[in-house]
Amino acid sequence: MRKSFLIVLFVTFVCTFTMAQEQLTWADFADVDFVPEYNEKYDVDFLMPTFGKRIMFFRGKRVSIRGYFLDIAGNGEIFLVSQNPMASCFFCGAAGPETIIEVNFKEHPPFRTDQIVTVTGVLELNRNDVDHCNYILKGATGKLVN
């Protein structure tokens, strides 16, 4: 009986640990500095990130973040979650690149631009590919908050 109890307890612990996710805030994503670097492909300087220790800790881990859903292309191909709504997001000049996260959903999301969502996925830190955001959530799922 005791052995069965210990096995059940161990399995519960392992399942909880492997399914666990960290709820991050936008302050966590602000743990980054940017330096202009010349990009030969586009013949222009880009702000390239140097990620801090706190956000580096979450690289490759399953995390969640609450923010504004953005269908940036308008055709359901490029999705972001943003600290700010579309009218004041990074692309409109009201914030920095640390306030947006590219999201690769497992399934096409049903959300509309500027709805508040919680998105969960595996965090990738992108230092070099200027065709993608600095933060990317892969294998993501989402939940409507409002």
C-alpha positions as a LaTeX table, in Angstrom:
\begin{tabular}{lrrr}
\hline
Residue & $x$ (\AA) & $y$ (\AA) & $z$ (\AA) \\
\hline
Met1 & 0.00 & 0.00 & 0.00 \\
Arg2 & 2.76 & 2.44 & 0.95 \\
Lys3 & 4.67 & 1.57 & $-2.22$ \\
Ser4 & 1.59 & 2.34 & $-4.36$ \\
Phe5 & 1.14 & 5.66 & $-2.59$ \\
Leu6 & 4.77 & 6.62 & $-3.26$ \\
Ile7 & 4.46 & 5.67 & $-6.94$ \\
Val8 & 1.30 & 7.78 & $-7.33$ \\
Leu9 & 2.97 & 10.68 & $-5.54$ \\
Phe10 & 6.07 & 10.41 & $-7.75$ \\
Val11 & 4.01 & 10.26 & $-10.98$ \\
Thr12 & 1.96 & 13.28 & $-9.86$ \\
Phe13 & 5.13 & 15.24 & $-9.11$ \\
Val14 & 6.75 & 14.35 & $-12.46$ \\
Cys15 & 3.59 & 15.22 & $-14.42$ \\
Thr16 & 3.23 & 18.53 & $-12.61$ \\
Phe17 & 6.90 & 19.40 & $-13.13$ \\
Thr18 & 6.95 & 18.56 & $-16.85$ \\
Met19 & 3.66 & 20.35 & $-17.53$ \\
Ala20 & 4.63 & 23.40 & $-15.49$ \\
Gln21 & 4.90 & 26.77 & $-17.10$ \\
Glu22 & 6.09 & 30.12 & $-15.91$ \\
Gln23 & 3.76 & 33.12 & $-15.98$ \\
Leu24 & 5.98 & 35.97 & $-17.16$ \\
Thr25 & 5.31 & 39.70 & $-17.16$ \\
Trp26 & 6.36 & 42.35 & $-19.64$ \\
Ala27 & 8.99 & 43.45 & $-17.11$ \\
Asp28 & 10.65 & 40.04 & $-17.60$ \\
Phe29 & 10.89 & 40.67 & $-21.35$ \\
Ala30 & 12.41 & 44.11 & $-20.70$ \\
Asp31 & 15.56 & 42.33 & $-19.47$ \\
Val32 & 17.36 & 43.15 & $-22.72$ \\
Asp33 & 19.63 & 45.85 & $-24.12$ \\
Phe34 & 19.83 & 46.90 & $-27.75$ \\
Val35 & 22.80 & 48.05 & $-29.78$ \\
Pro36 & 22.63 & 49.20 & $-33.42$ \\
Glu37 & 24.41 & 46.80 & $-35.76$ \\
Tyr38 & 24.77 & 47.02 & $-39.52$ \\
Asn39 & 22.86 & 44.39 & $-41.52$ \\
Glu40 & 24.43 & 43.65 & $-44.87$ \\
Lys41 & 21.32 & 41.96 & $-46.31$ \\
Tyr42 & 19.16 & 45.07 & $-45.83$ \\
Asp43 & 21.98 & 47.69 & $-45.89$ \\
Val44 & 20.73 & 49.31 & $-42.71$ \\
Asp45 & 21.39 & 49.30 & $-38.96$ \\
Phe46 & 19.09 & 47.18 & $-36.78$ \\
Leu47 & 18.77 & 47.26 & $-32.99$ \\
Met48 & 20.24 & 43.88 & $-32.01$ \\
Pro49 & 19.45 & 42.42 & $-28.58$ \\
Thr50 & 21.71 & 41.35 & $-25.75$ \\
Phe51 & 19.48 & 39.31 & $-23.47$ \\
Gly52 & 19.81 & 39.60 & $-19.70$ \\
Lys53 & 20.29 & 36.71 & $-17.28$ \\
Arg54 & 16.66 & 36.71 & $-16.10$ \\
Ile55 & 15.11 & 36.25 & $-19.55$ \\
Met56 & 17.91 & 33.86 & $-20.60$ \\
Phe57 & 16.80 & 31.58 & $-17.76$ \\
Phe58 & 13.48 & 31.04 & $-19.55$ \\
Arg59 & 14.94 & 30.21 & $-22.97$ \\
Gly60 & 13.59 & 26.85 & $-24.12$ \\
Lys61 & 11.02 & 26.75 & $-21.31$ \\
Arg62 & 7.26 & 26.78 & $-21.51$ \\
Val63 & 6.06 & 30.26 & $-20.51$ \\
Ser64 & 2.86 & 32.29 & $-20.53$ \\
Ile65 & 2.30 & 35.98 & $-21.11$ \\
Arg66 & $-0.82$ & 38.13 & $-21.15$ \\
Gly67 & $-1.12$ & 40.81 & $-23.81$ \\
Tyr68 & $-2.90$ & 42.17 & $-26.85$ \\
Phe69 & $-3.34$ & 39.80 & $-29.77$ \\
Leu70 & $-2.19$ & 41.22 & $-33.11$ \\
Asp71 & $-2.77$ & 39.68 & $-36.55$ \\
Ile72 & 0.02 & 41.78 & $-37.98$ \\
Ala73 & $-0.38$ & 40.78 & $-41.63$ \\
Gly74 & $-4.17$ & 40.98 & $-41.48$ \\
Asn75 & $-4.52$ & 37.65 & $-43.26$ \\
Gly76 & $-3.89$ & 35.19 & $-40.44$ \\
Glu77 & $-0.26$ & 34.46 & $-41.27$ \\
Ile78 & 1.79 & 36.48 & $-38.73$ \\
Phe79 & 0.68 & 36.71 & $-35.12$ \\
Leu80 & 2.09 & 38.71 & $-32.24$ \\
Val81 & 1.20 & 39.29 & $-28.64$ \\
Ser82 & 1.98 & 42.82 & $-27.53$ \\
Gln83 & 2.25 & 44.77 & $-24.32$ \\
Asn84 & 0.18 & 47.48 & $-26.04$ \\
Pro85 & $-2.81$ & 47.55 & $-28.40$ \\
Met86 & $-2.21$ & 47.93 & $-32.15$ \\
Ala87 & $-2.55$ & 51.74 & $-32.11$ \\
Ser88 & 0.42 & 52.09 & $-29.74$ \\
Cys89 & 2.48 & 48.96 & $-30.40$ \\
Phe90 & 6.15 & 48.76 & $-31.36$ \\
Phe91 & 5.48 & 49.21 & $-35.09$ \\
Cys92 & 3.68 & 52.50 & $-34.47$ \\
Gly93 & 6.66 & 53.92 & $-32.60$ \\
Ala94 & 5.17 & 53.98 & $-29.12$ \\
Ala95 & 7.27 & 51.16 & $-27.65$ \\
Gly96 & 10.43 & 49.10 & $-28.09$ \\
Pro97 & 10.99 & 45.68 & $-29.66$ \\
Glu98 & 10.90 & 44.07 & $-26.20$ \\
Thr99 & 7.15 & 44.75 & $-26.08$ \\
Ile100 & 6.20 & 42.27 & $-28.81$ \\
Ile101 & 6.47 & 38.50 & $-29.09$ \\
Glu102 & 6.05 & 36.53 & $-32.30$ \\
Val103 & 3.68 & 33.61 & $-31.76$ \\
Asn104 & 3.68 & 30.35 & $-33.71$ \\
Phe105 & 0.39 & 28.73 & $-32.75$ \\
Lys106 & $-0.23$ & 24.98 & $-32.88$ \\
Glu107 & $-3.61$ & 25.73 & $-34.48$ \\
His108 & $-4.98$ & 28.84 & $-36.15$ \\
Pro109 & $-6.20$ & 31.10 & $-33.32$ \\
Pro110 & $-9.76$ & 32.44 & $-33.25$ \\
Phe111 & $-8.75$ & 35.81 & $-31.79$ \\
Arg112 & $-9.17$ & 39.28 & $-33.27$ \\
Thr113 & $-6.68$ & 42.13 & $-33.13$ \\
Asp114 & $-6.57$ & 43.95 & $-29.78$ \\
Gln115 & $-8.32$ & 41.22 & $-27.82$ \\
Ile116 & $-6.51$ & 40.49 & $-24.57$ \\
Val117 & $-5.19$ & 36.94 & $-24.49$ \\
Thr118 & $-2.90$ & 34.73 & $-22.48$ \\
Val119 & $-0.51$ & 32.87 & $-24.74$ \\
Thr120 & 1.57 & 29.86 & $-23.68$ \\
Gly121 & 4.46 & 28.34 & $-25.62$ \\
Val122 & 8.15 & 27.50 & $-25.62$ \\
Leu123 & 10.27 & 30.65 & $-25.52$ \\
Glu124 & 12.92 & 31.13 & $-28.18$ \\
Leu125 & 15.34 & 34.06 & $-27.98$ \\
Asn126 & 16.24 & 35.37 & $-31.43$ \\
Arg127 & 19.46 & 37.36 & $-31.58$ \\
Asn128 & 20.35 & 37.28 & $-35.30$ \\
Asp129 & 17.36 & 36.80 & $-37.63$ \\
Val130 & 16.00 & 40.30 & $-38.32$ \\
Asp131 & 13.08 & 38.81 & $-40.27$ \\
His132 & 11.60 & 37.62 & $-36.96$ \\
Cys133 & 10.98 & 39.13 & $-33.54$ \\
Asn134 & 13.55 & 38.90 & $-30.75$ \\
Tyr135 & 11.10 & 36.80 & $-28.72$ \\
Ile136 & 9.23 & 33.88 & $-30.28$ \\
Leu137 & 6.76 & 31.49 & $-28.63$ \\
Lys138 & 6.67 & 28.16 & $-30.46$ \\
Gly139 & 4.00 & 25.46 & $-30.26$ \\
Ala140 & 1.75 & 28.04 & $-28.66$ \\
Thr141 & $-1.81$ & 27.92 & $-27.43$ \\
Gly142 & $-3.93$ & 30.86 & $-26.39$ \\
Lys143 & $-6.85$ & 31.74 & $-24.20$ \\
Leu144 & $-9.10$ & 34.76 & $-24.51$ \\
Val145 & $-9.10$ & 36.98 & $-21.42$ \\
Asn146 & $-11.68$ & 39.58 & $-22.51$ \\
\hline
\end{tabular}
